[in-house]
């Protein structure tokens, strides 16, 4: 169980670093199209974390 948690923490950290690199690389075009960037953050970045959190909380209940 501890190995699973450490692997998930490492994968979340790597995903966050990847996103920071992408944000830095495309920052100029993201500022020009801010609506699409906000839509992207809500739909593709935040939603999977919320679903994962919900799954973990439901699995702890059983």
C-alpha positions as CSV (number, residue, x, y, z in Angstrom):
1,X,0.0,0.0,0.0
2,X,2.9,2.4,0.8
3,X,4.5,1.6,-2.6
4,X,1.3,2.6,-4.4
5,X,1.1,5.9,-2.6
6,X,4.7,6.8,-3.3
7,X,4.3,5.9,-7.0
8,X,1.2,8.0,-7.2
9,X,3.0,11.0,-5.5
10,X,5.9,10.7,-7.9
11,X,3.6,10.6,-10.9
12,X,1.6,13.6,-9.7
13,X,4.9,15.5,-9.2
14,X,6.2,14.6,-12.6
15,X,2.8,15.6,-14.2
16,X,3.0,19.0,-12.4
17,X,6.6,19.6,-13.6
18,X,5.5,18.7,-17.1
19,X,2.6,21.2,-16.9
20,X,4.9,24.0,-15.6
21,X,7.3,23.4,-18.5
22,X,4.4,23.6,-21.0
23,X,3.1,26.8,-19.3
24,X,6.5,28.4,-19.5
25,X,7.0,27.4,-23.2
26,X,3.6,28.6,-24.4
27,X,3.0,31.5,-22.0
28,X,2.8,34.2,-24.7
29,X,0.2,32.4,-26.8
30,X,-1.8,31.4,-23.6
31,X,-2.1,35.1,-22.6
32,X,-3.5,36.0,-26.0
33,X,-6.1,33.2,-25.8
34,X,-6.9,33.3,-22.1
35,X,-10.5,31.9,-22.4
36,X,-9.3,28.7,-24.0
37,X,-6.6,28.3,-21.5
38,X,-9.0,28.6,-18.6
39,X,-11.3,26.1,-20.4
40,X,-8.4,23.8,-20.8
41,X,-7.4,24.0,-17.2
42,X,-11.0,23.3,-16.0
43,X,-11.7,20.5,-18.4
44,X,-8.5,18.6,-18.7
45,X,-6.4,19.4,-15.7
46,X,-8.7,19.9,-12.7
47,X,-11.4,17.3,-13.5
48,X,-9.1,14.2,-13.4
49,X,-7.7,15.2,-10.0
50,X,-11.2,15.7,-8.6
51,X,-12.3,12.3,-10.0
52,X,-9.2,10.6,-8.5
53,X,-9.8,12.3,-5.1
54,X,-13.5,11.1,-5.2
55,X,-12.4,7.6,-6.1
56,X,-9.8,7.5,-3.2
57,X,-12.3,8.8,-0.7
58,X,-14.9,6.3,-1.7
59,X,-12.5,3.4,-1.6
60,X,-11.4,4.4,1.9
61,X,-15.0,4.3,3.1
62,X,-15.2,0.5,2.4
